[in-house]
Every structure is written in structure tokens, then in C-alpha cells.
Amino acid sequence: MNKILNNLPNKFGYFGKYGGQILPNGLKPIFDDIYNEYKKIKKDKNFIEEYKYLLKNYVGRPSPLYFAKNLTEKIGGAKIYLKREDLNHTGAHKINHTLGEALLAKRIGKTKLLAETGAGQHGVALATAAAIVGIDCEIHMGEIDIKKQYPNVMRMKLLGAKVINVKSGGKCLKDAVDSAFKSFLKDPKNIFFGIGSVVGPHPFPKIVMDFQSIVGKEAKKQILQQEKRLPDYLVACVGGGSNAIGLFHKFLNEDSVKIIGVEPAGKNFLPGNHAATLKIGTPGYIHGMFTYLLQDKNHNPLPVHSIASGLDYPGVGPIHSYLKDIKRIEYVTANNKEALCAFKTLTKIEGIIPALESSHAIAYGIKLAKKLDKEKIIIINLSGRGDKDLDYVTKILK
């Protein structure tokens, strides 16, 4: 058992004081049933074998741990390794948990998968998982993100998903979550809410964390094979925080490994111009959980912004709030310009086009590597590929 987590979340779904199940009374039994079924399938040999089979033969796991030789030489500092989640089927880490969610939904008799998406990667992954297990799918996406990430919208539709254009509020990820929850409330007995990160009411932060932990398990084994020792640093971007906790989870008890989560500083730190929840936010309630939150004096979520649609969320996974408070993880920021520069740098030097979300981690990883000696090792989670961002980036660079 991971000693840092100390058997967390507890039976009420809390990581320390964060998390929980802040729901109307009528919904609590439905979420409790999901958790009870999840605990059963974790021990079900047939479920585990089917899931592992799909990870290997459908997703393409294990994803490579790649030594970025050209980037390392150009920087002249620490060795940089990239955990290549961008090479997964659908192009990001999201498929790791959406397959688990889809199999669980089918197992317990749900008739529809429902979710929100920002950059579209979770939406594509859930639509893909729905297609392979044979279940209906509905994805809610903010109007701004639909315009920025239109190729992913087309992918979702081709995969058979119904895409809902969310025109309310800020028309981005937070509003897509709001819209999806409203749709879920219409038929919670038959709909499975396939939440896209380690956020929301218990048990979803735990379920997504468990399925994503494969990333860190592989990375730990791979770095020991390649370098015969553990890395000195782990770096990953943090929006909701699924790719980050996926990489970090297996290393939390390794005191020699420093762990860094990178949030979006956006344009600047004025309200509405960033999404640096853990840096600037305060504890509050959002989407069925208690966690760090960017909020106004009346405790309403503030508008947020990031060049990366998958990071523009005013909250964060409760596990990250807990790890911040116990000081196990350092949370830093990278702004839009730094992320865009990292996007271009990795593309030109390594021939790898990263997602703008992942580019935040790459930006900070480059900055960190320059300060370190050559014998130090950094693993950066390359959580997704940047095909989805090409049209948007091209417009910015004109």
C-alpha cells in the first residue's frame, strides 16, 4: 500500500480534508453502488484480463520512455526522458481510464456513457471506449473549445458520439462539466458519468487515479532498466490532474524523487487570465467535491483561461490538494508564451509535436534541466500529441 496515501481516500471519499461526495441525497446511493461494483471488478479475474488485453493490444501499452537526446544536448543540463503517452491509441493518456470506465459501465448495466471534455482528448477517448464495448456516448464541450479543437469534435462524431455544444457561462471546460452534470441528473440510473480527470464526487477521483497509475508503474520499471536508478525529478502538467497523478503515484514514497506539477499561468495572474488553482486558489466546493478552487468572495468559481483547453478548469483533483498541503509535490506554473515556445522547440528538435497541455510540462522541464548537472535525470509526462492543436497554433503564429 502506498504509505503517502495512508489508505486514502477514506470511506467517505476524502484525501485528508479534500474530496468527499457533495451530492443531493437521492444521488448518493447511485455513486455508492458504482463504488461497490468497482471494488468487485478490481478483484474480478475476467475484468482484469479484458482490461489488460485492451491496454496491450488496443491501446499499445506499455508506452515508451524515450530519452530525448537532441533536446538534452541542446539544453546542456540534466537528461530528459519523455513518457510517451502521446503514442497511445487516441493520442493521450485519457484512454487508460476511459476503457476502465466503459467496461465498468457495461458490466453494471448502464446504457449510456456521458462526459465533459475540454481539449477533446477525453471526449475522443470515451467515444472510442464506448465504440469498442458497444454502448451509447454523449459528450458535452464548450463552444470556445469546439472552435479551437474542431478535429477532435469530428473524431467524436465519427466514433458515434453525440456532441453537445455548451453555450452557457464561459463556454469552456467548467461549463461543459456543469452541462454534463445536468444531463446526468435526468437519468442517473441508466447513465454512467465517465468523468475525465481525478475530479468530481467520490469514487471518481479514486477510480481515475487507479486506472491512470499504469503510467507511473511503467515509467518506474523503464527508468530502472535504462538508467539502473530512479529519476531525480518528475514533471507533469496539472489541470484536473489525471496525467500527473498517473505518473506520480508509483513514486510518492520515493523520497529521493522530487515531484513537480505544472499549472497554466495563462496570460497573467489577473482573475480570468489563468488557471493556476493550486498556486492562487483557496479551498472550496465545486462539482461534488471539496478542493482548491479559484473563486470569488461569494465562493463562486472564477472564469479561467489557458492556451490549452484541457487545463482551463477552476478546480483540481482533491488528491493534488492533499499532496500540496503535505508538501509532497511542488506546484509551479508555465504561461502561454512558455508553453507555445516549448511546443515549437520539441517539434523542431525531437520531431515530436506535443499537446499544448503537455507543452506546459515540457516548458518547465526545459527550464529545470538547464539548472541541473548532467548526471541528473528528469522524466516529463508527454501526456498527449499536438495534432489537435495544429490549426489553433497555426493561427496564433501567423
GUVEX-258815 format. One record per residue (C-alpha): y, z negated, x negated. Coordinates in steps of 0.001 Angstrom, whole numbers, plus 500000, padded with zeros to 6 digits. Example, Ala and Ser with C-alpha at 12.3 -4.5 7.8 and 13.67 -1.06 7.14 Angstrom:
<atom py="495500" pz="492200" px="487700"/>
<atom py="498940" pz="492860" px="486330"/>
% end
This chain:
<atom py="500000" pz="500000" px="500000"/>
<atom py="503498" pz="500797" px="498805"/>
<atom py="504908" pz="497410" px="497732"/>
<atom py="508521" pz="498545" px="498176"/>
<atom py="507887" pz="499228" px="501855"/>
<atom py="506172" pz="495843" px="502376"/>
<atom py="504147" pz="497081" px="505360"/>
<atom py="507247" pz="498706" px="506827"/>
<atom py="508159" pz="499763" px="509359"/>
<atom py="507140" pz="496628" px="511216"/>
<atom py="505510" pz="496766" px="514660"/>
<atom py="508933" pz="497252" px="516245"/>
<atom py="509714" pz="500222" px="514008"/>
<atom py="512198" pz="498577" px="511643"/>
<atom py="512665" pz="499138" px="507913"/>
<atom py="514423" pz="495859" px="507206"/>
<atom py="517140" pz="495843" px="509848"/>
<atom py="517201" pz="499629" px="510284"/>
<atom py="515278" pz="501821" px="512706"/>
<atom py="513828" pz="500483" px="515913"/>
<atom py="513216" pz="502044" px="519272"/>
<atom py="516540" pz="502032" px="521116"/>
<atom py="515343" pz="503662" px="524324"/>
<atom py="515569" pz="503333" px="528099"/>
<atom py="512739" pz="501102" px="529325"/>
<atom py="510964" pz="503988" px="531015"/>
<atom py="510595" pz="505880" px="527737"/>
<atom py="509247" pz="503072" px="525588"/>
<atom py="505627" pz="503348" px="526846"/>
<atom py="505626" pz="507091" px="526107"/>
<atom py="506745" pz="506576" px="522500"/>
<atom py="504302" pz="503681" px="522123"/>
<atom py="501475" pz="505930" px="523344"/>
<atom py="502429" pz="508551" px="520767"/>
<atom py="502265" pz="505921" px="518024"/>
<atom py="498915" pz="504611" px="519223"/>
<atom py="497483" pz="508136" px="519251"/>
<atom py="498978" pz="508804" px="515827"/>
<atom py="497264" pz="505718" px="514393"/>
<atom py="493962" pz="507003" px="515785"/>
<atom py="494242" pz="510525" px="514426"/>
<atom py="495159" pz="509220" px="510952"/>
<atom py="491586" pz="507911" px="510827"/>
<atom py="490017" pz="510916" px="512552"/>
<atom py="487999" pz="512942" px="510079"/>
<atom py="488231" pz="516151" px="512131"/>
<atom py="492010" pz="515915" px="512445"/>
<atom py="492452" pz="515206" px="508741"/>
<atom py="490179" pz="518087" px="507747"/>
<atom py="492000" pz="520526" px="510041"/>
<atom py="495398" pz="519423" px="508761"/>
<atom py="494339" pz="519645" px="505110"/>
<atom py="492761" pz="523057" px="505711"/>
<atom py="496032" pz="524385" px="507140"/>
<atom py="498095" pz="522877" px="504315"/>
<atom py="495918" pz="524607" px="501740"/>
<atom py="495080" pz="527939" px="503353"/>
<atom py="498040" pz="528466" px="505704"/>
<atom py="500992" pz="526715" px="504054"/>
<atom py="499849" pz="527392" px="500487"/>
<atom py="499761" pz="523844" px="499144"/>
<atom py="499928" pz="522465" px="496564"/>
<atom py="503386" pz="523883" px="495917"/>
<atom py="504078" pz="524447" px="492194"/>
<atom py="506004" pz="522072" px="489962"/>
<atom py="507955" pz="524562" px="487866"/>
<atom py="509605" pz="523879" px="484514"/>
<atom py="512993" pz="525604" px="484767"/>
<atom py="513042" pz="526694" px="481120"/>
<atom py="516053" pz="529025" px="481332"/>
<atom py="518190" pz="526510" px="483205"/>
<atom py="517159" pz="523717" px="480852"/>
<atom py="518054" pz="525766" px="477782"/>
<atom py="521400" pz="526839" px="479214"/>
<atom py="522381" pz="523260" px="480015"/>
<atom py="521077" pz="521849" px="476751"/>
<atom py="520146" pz="518446" px="478132"/>
<atom py="517165" pz="516984" px="479963"/>
<atom py="514146" pz="519013" px="481040"/>
<atom py="514494" pz="520181" px="484639"/>
<atom py="511444" pz="520630" px="486844"/>
<atom py="511631" pz="522096" px="490344"/>
<atom py="509212" pz="521083" px="493089"/>
<atom py="508859" pz="524479" px="494761"/>
<atom py="508806" pz="523651" px="498476"/>
<atom py="510634" pz="526954" px="498942"/>
<atom py="507301" pz="528691" px="498331"/>
<atom py="505648" pz="527123" px="501375"/>
<atom py="504910" pz="529370" px="504343"/>
<atom py="508185" pz="529483" px="506367"/>
<atom py="510189" pz="528755" px="503217"/>
<atom py="510785" pz="524999" px="503235"/>
<atom py="509235" pz="521540" px="503315"/>
<atom py="509535" pz="521336" px="507126"/>
<atom py="506131" pz="522937" px="507736"/>
<atom py="504457" pz="519847" px="506231"/>
<atom py="505326" pz="517670" px="509201"/>
<atom py="505625" pz="520262" px="511964"/>
<atom py="501959" pz="521171" px="511564"/>
<atom py="501073" pz="517490" px="511868"/>
<atom py="503298" pz="517118" px="514935"/>
<atom py="501865" pz="520225" px="516586"/>
<atom py="498274" pz="519145" px="516023"/>
<atom py="499083" pz="515675" px="517356"/>
<atom py="500830" pz="517119" px="520431"/>
<atom py="497869" pz="519376" px="521204"/>
<atom py="495448" pz="516507" px="520704"/>
<atom py="497189" pz="514253" px="523234"/>
<atom py="497618" pz="516950" px="525865"/>
<atom py="501299" pz="517817" px="525596"/>
<atom py="502227" pz="521251" px="526934"/>
<atom py="505453" pz="521907" px="525023"/>
<atom py="506954" pz="521225" px="521614"/>
<atom py="510689" pz="520561" px="521699"/>
<atom py="513110" pz="520073" px="518822"/>
<atom py="516578" pz="520458" px="517389"/>
<atom py="517452" pz="522460" px="514313"/>
<atom py="520484" pz="522855" px="512057"/>
<atom py="519806" pz="525420" px="509343"/>
<atom py="516935" pz="526751" px="511417"/>
<atom py="514213" pz="525817" px="508908"/>
<atom py="512801" pz="523077" px="511119"/>
<atom py="513037" pz="525340" px="514132"/>
<atom py="511152" pz="528136" px="512369"/>
<atom py="508555" pz="525683" px="511080"/>
<atom py="507980" pz="524120" px="514506"/>
<atom py="507814" pz="527525" px="516191"/>
<atom py="505285" pz="528580" px="513559"/>
<atom py="503209" pz="525445" px="514091"/>
<atom py="503377" pz="525948" px="517858"/>
<atom py="502113" pz="529515" px="517443"/>
<atom py="499168" pz="528557" px="515248"/>
<atom py="497968" pz="525729" px="517531"/>
<atom py="498781" pz="527582" px="520780"/>
<atom py="501487" pz="525573" px="522527"/>
<atom py="504918" pz="526414" px="524011"/>
<atom py="508036" pz="525727" px="521960"/>
<atom py="511741" pz="525200" px="522733"/>
<atom py="514408" pz="524849" px="520027"/>
<atom py="517992" pz="523640" px="520522"/>
<atom py="520555" pz="524903" px="517995"/>
<atom py="524325" pz="524553" px="517795"/>
<atom py="526372" pz="527686" px="518400"/>
<atom py="528020" pz="527436" px="514963"/>
<atom py="524629" pz="527239" px="513259"/>
<atom py="523254" pz="530118" px="515325"/>
<atom py="526017" pz="532310" px="513900"/>
<atom py="525523" pz="531027" px="510328"/>
<atom py="521723" pz="531198" px="510388"/>
<atom py="521036" pz="534161" px="512651"/>
<atom py="517990" pz="535447" px="510691"/>
<atom py="516233" pz="532159" px="511448"/>
<atom py="517164" pz="532489" px="515119"/>
<atom py="515408" pz="535861" px="515197"/>
<atom py="512370" pz="534391" px="513463"/>
<atom py="512091" pz="531632" px="516064"/>
<atom py="512311" pz="534128" px="518902"/>
<atom py="509742" pz="536443" px="517324"/>
<atom py="507410" pz="533458" px="516968"/>
<atom py="507657" pz="532938" px="520719"/>
<atom py="510076" pz="530004" px="520865"/>
<atom py="512836" pz="529685" px="523430"/>
<atom py="516129" pz="529113" px="521573"/>
<atom py="518827" pz="527143" px="523415"/>
<atom py="522410" pz="527851" px="522310"/>
<atom py="524217" pz="524472" px="522299"/>
<atom py="527928" pz="524975" px="523007"/>
<atom py="528901" pz="521333" px="523558"/>
<atom py="530709" pz="518972" px="521155"/>
<atom py="530936" pz="520195" px="517600"/>
<atom py="528269" pz="522862" px="518289"/>
<atom py="526201" pz="521788" px="515273"/>
<atom py="523163" pz="519616" px="514421"/>
<atom py="524189" pz="516354" px="516100"/>
<atom py="524949" pz="518239" px="519315"/>
<atom py="521636" pz="520092" px="519111"/>
<atom py="519863" pz="516710" px="518912"/>
<atom py="521812" pz="515472" px="521947"/>
<atom py="520887" pz="518587" px="523893"/>
<atom py="517220" pz="518407" px="522934"/>
<atom py="517012" pz="514740" px="523977"/>
<atom py="518463" pz="515628" px="527388"/>
<atom py="515846" pz="518329" px="527819"/>
<atom py="513102" pz="515942" px="526706"/>
<atom py="514165" pz="513373" px="529309"/>
<atom py="513440" pz="515870" px="532093"/>
<atom py="509682" pz="515771" px="531418"/>
<atom py="508779" pz="513230" px="528721"/>
<atom py="505135" pz="513034" px="529799"/>
<atom py="504407" pz="516674" px="529003"/>
<atom py="506929" pz="517417" px="526243"/>
<atom py="506416" pz="516359" px="522632"/>
<atom py="509711" pz="515875" px="520788"/>
<atom py="508973" pz="517225" px="517330"/>
<atom py="511880" pz="515529" px="515574"/>
<atom py="512893" pz="517406" px="512442"/>
<atom py="513522" pz="514593" px="509984"/>
<atom py="512891" pz="510888" px="509325"/>
<atom py="515299" pz="510022" px="512132"/>
<atom py="515149" pz="509011" px="515789"/>
<atom py="513269" pz="506230" px="517556"/>
<atom py="510046" pz="504718" px="516248"/>
<atom py="507455" pz="506098" px="515494"/>
<atom py="509048" pz="509388" px="514385"/>
<atom py="510654" pz="508207" px="511110"/>
<atom py="507232" pz="506954" px="510011"/>
<atom py="505288" pz="509975" px="511266"/>
<atom py="507546" pz="512456" px="509466"/>
<atom py="507621" pz="510298" px="506324"/>
<atom py="503820" pz="510138" px="506243"/>
<atom py="503354" pz="513890" px="506600"/>
<atom py="506078" pz="514649" px="504018"/>
<atom py="504675" pz="512217" px="501434"/>
<atom py="502383" pz="515039" px="500271"/>
<atom py="505354" pz="516358" px="498250"/>
<atom py="505586" pz="513274" px="496034"/>
<atom py="501822" pz="512886" px="495760"/>
<atom py="501546" pz="516390" px="494352"/>
<atom py="504602" pz="516069" px="492114"/>
<atom py="503312" pz="512855" px="490547"/>
<atom py="499943" pz="514395" px="489752"/>
<atom py="501533" pz="517605" px="488463"/>
<atom py="504057" pz="515969" px="486124"/>
<atom py="501339" pz="513765" px="484640"/>
<atom py="499280" pz="516884" px="483973"/>
<atom py="502174" pz="518807" px="482431"/>
<atom py="504057" pz="516095" px="480541"/>
<atom py="501461" pz="513286" px="480338"/>
<atom py="504056" pz="510857" px="481700"/>
<atom py="506240" pz="510121" px="484696"/>
<atom py="509704" pz="511678" px="485099"/>
<atom py="512834" pz="509708" px="484299"/>
<atom py="514698" pz="510892" px="487413"/>
<atom py="514004" pz="512308" px="490858"/>
<atom py="516757" pz="514176" px="492709"/>
<atom py="516781" pz="515472" px="496302"/>
<atom py="519366" pz="516324" px="498941"/>
<atom py="519773" pz="513986" px="501926"/>
<atom py="520809" pz="514937" px="505440"/>
<atom py="518349" pz="513211" px="507749"/>
<atom py="516275" pz="512656" px="504628"/>
<atom py="512780" pz="514115" px="505142"/>
<atom py="512518" pz="516200" px="501972"/>
<atom py="513970" pz="513347" px="499935"/>
<atom py="511604" pz="510631" px="501138"/>
<atom py="508778" pz="513150" px="500826"/>
<atom py="509400" pz="513404" px="497075"/>
<atom py="510476" pz="509794" px="496543"/>
<atom py="507757" pz="507966" px="498488"/>
<atom py="504999" pz="508035" px="495857"/>
<atom py="507408" pz="506907" px="493104"/>
<atom py="509095" pz="503953" px="494828"/>
<atom py="507023" pz="501389" px="492946"/>
<atom py="507546" pz="503067" px="489570"/>
<atom py="510400" pz="501008" px="488105"/>
<atom py="510858" pz="503430" px="485200"/>
<atom py="511756" pz="506278" px="487580"/>
<atom py="515362" pz="506415" px="488745"/>
<atom py="515745" pz="507972" px="492186"/>
<atom py="518860" pz="509771" px="493410"/>
<atom py="519667" pz="511151" px="496860"/>
<atom py="522497" pz="513689" px="497130"/>
<atom py="524617" pz="513816" px="500282"/>
<atom py="527124" pz="516552" px="501253"/>
<atom py="530731" pz="515766" px="500317"/>
<atom py="531784" pz="518941" px="502157"/>
<atom py="535436" pz="519898" px="501698"/>
<atom py="536761" pz="516376" px="501057"/>
<atom py="536205" pz="512818" px="502288"/>
<atom py="538512" pz="513034" px="505297"/>
<atom py="536779" pz="512485" px="508667"/>
<atom py="535150" pz="515672" px="509911"/>
<atom py="535140" pz="517312" px="506478"/>
<atom py="531946" pz="515827" px="505038"/>
<atom py="528605" pz="514251" px="505975"/>
<atom py="528336" pz="511538" px="503294"/>
<atom py="526786" pz="508972" px="505628"/>
<atom py="525388" pz="506547" px="503067"/>
<atom py="528468" pz="506705" px="500852"/>
<atom py="531103" pz="506159" px="503544"/>
<atom py="529300" pz="505232" px="506775"/>
<atom py="528565" pz="501834" px="508311"/>
<atom py="525526" pz="500628" px="510297"/>
<atom py="525477" pz="501748" px="513923"/>
<atom py="523389" pz="503294" px="516693"/>
<atom py="522530" pz="506955" px="517115"/>
<atom py="519636" pz="508871" px="518674"/>
<atom py="517435" pz="505876" px="519393"/>
<atom py="517789" pz="504122" px="516019"/>
<atom py="519999" pz="501697" px="514090"/>
<atom py="521063" pz="503157" px="510757"/>
<atom py="524037" pz="504071" px="508596"/>
<atom py="526392" pz="506233" px="510608"/>
<atom py="529734" pz="507988" px="510285"/>
<atom py="531535" pz="506503" px="513284"/>
<atom py="534987" pz="505832" px="514678"/>
<atom py="536455" pz="502430" px="515603"/>
<atom py="534795" pz="502700" px="519027"/>
<atom py="531386" pz="503259" px="517378"/>
<atom py="531166" pz="506903" px="518413"/>
<atom py="529697" pz="509367" px="515889"/>
<atom py="532342" pz="511283" px="513967"/>
<atom py="532320" pz="515057" px="513563"/>
<atom py="530813" pz="516147" px="510248"/>
<atom py="530808" pz="519216" px="508023"/>
<atom py="528750" pz="520751" px="505247"/>
<atom py="528350" pz="524257" px="503910"/>
<atom py="524644" pz="523577" px="504509"/>
<atom py="523841" pz="523446" px="508220"/>
<atom py="520770" pz="521289" px="507637"/>
<atom py="522875" pz="518473" px="506180"/>
<atom py="525682" pz="518211" px="508745"/>
<atom py="524392" pz="515128" px="510582"/>
<atom py="526428" pz="511895" px="511018"/>
<atom py="523408" pz="509602" px="510700"/>
<atom py="520494" pz="509299" px="508293"/>
<atom py="516875" pz="508193" px="508350"/>
<atom py="516551" pz="504377" px="508589"/>
<atom py="514231" pz="504313" px="505567"/>
<atom py="517142" pz="505583" px="503456"/>
<atom py="519462" pz="502921" px="504858"/>
<atom py="516926" pz="500298" px="503842"/>
<atom py="516415" pz="501756" px="500358"/>
<atom py="520183" pz="501886" px="499861"/>
<atom py="520575" pz="498223" px="500767"/>
<atom py="517798" pz="497052" px="498442"/>
<atom py="519318" pz="499284" px="495730"/>
<atom py="516082" pz="501156" px="495003"/>
<atom py="517795" pz="504537" px="495458"/>
<atom py="521242" pz="505605" px="494332"/>
<atom py="523009" pz="507874" px="496803"/>
<atom py="525651" pz="510249" px="495406"/>
<atom py="527409" pz="513395" px="496641"/>
<atom py="527964" pz="517061" px="495857"/>
<atom py="530695" pz="519087" px="497554"/>
<atom py="530653" pz="522605" px="498982"/>
<atom py="532003" pz="524234" px="495831"/>
<atom py="529462" pz="522466" px="493608"/>
<atom py="526599" pz="523453" px="495906"/>
<atom py="527730" pz="527082" px="496002"/>
<atom py="528050" pz="527163" px="492212"/>
<atom py="524520" pz="525740" px="491857"/>
<atom py="523266" pz="528340" px="494350"/>
<atom py="524632" pz="531141" px="492183"/>
<atom py="523549" pz="529546" px="488904"/>
<atom py="519895" pz="529060" px="489826"/>
<atom py="519731" pz="532552" px="491315"/>
<atom py="521106" pz="534269" px="488198"/>
<atom py="519374" pz="532148" px="485569"/>
<atom py="515942" pz="531484" px="487098"/>
<atom py="515655" pz="534260" px="489671"/>
<atom py="515215" pz="531679" px="492419"/>
<atom py="517501" pz="531755" px="495469"/>
<atom py="517747" pz="528160" px="496759"/>
<atom py="518736" pz="526984" px="500221"/>
<atom py="522288" pz="525647" px="500393"/>
<atom py="520785" pz="522273" px="501295"/>
<atom py="518692" pz="522235" px="498113"/>
<atom py="521698" pz="523507" px="496159"/>
<atom py="523332" pz="520084" px="496587"/>
<atom py="520431" pz="518501" px="494708"/>
<atom py="520499" pz="521240" px="492071"/>
<atom py="524247" pz="520744" px="491578"/>
<atom py="523832" pz="517050" px="490888"/>
<atom py="520687" pz="517620" px="488815"/>
<atom py="522568" pz="520004" px="486519"/>
<atom py="525412" pz="517508" px="486136"/>
<atom py="522914" pz="514740" px="485356"/>
<atom py="520887" pz="516800" px="482877"/>
<atom py="523993" pz="517525" px="480782"/>
<atom py="524456" pz="513792" px="480186"/>
<atom py="520868" pz="513097" px="479115"/>
<atom py="518879" pz="513528" px="475933"/>
<atom py="516453" pz="516438" px="475657"/>
<atom py="513365" pz="514223" px="475932"/>
<atom py="514337" pz="513052" px="479427"/>
<atom py="512704" pz="514653" px="482493"/>
<atom py="514226" pz="515353" px="485918"/>
<atom py="512348" pz="516558" px="488983"/>
<atom py="514543" pz="518212" px="491616"/>
<atom py="513132" pz="518909" px="495051"/>
<atom py="513798" pz="522575" px="495776"/>
<atom py="513304" pz="521899" px="499470"/>
<atom py="513896" pz="525410" px="500783"/>
<atom py="514660" pz="529002" px="499911"/>
<atom py="518015" pz="530624" px="500458"/>
<atom py="517112" pz="533821" px="502306"/>
<atom py="518548" pz="532261" px="505472"/>
<atom py="521905" pz="531699" px="503732"/>
<atom py="522452" pz="535153" px="502213"/>
<atom py="524649" pz="536606" px="504965"/>
<atom py="526769" pz="533448" px="505107"/>
<atom py="527124" pz="533160" px="501333"/>
<atom py="527963" pz="536857" px="501022"/>
<atom py="530860" pz="536409" px="503477"/>
<atom py="532162" pz="533400" px="501536"/>
<atom py="532008" pz="535217" px="498191"/>
<atom py="533864" pz="538321" px="499402"/>
% end
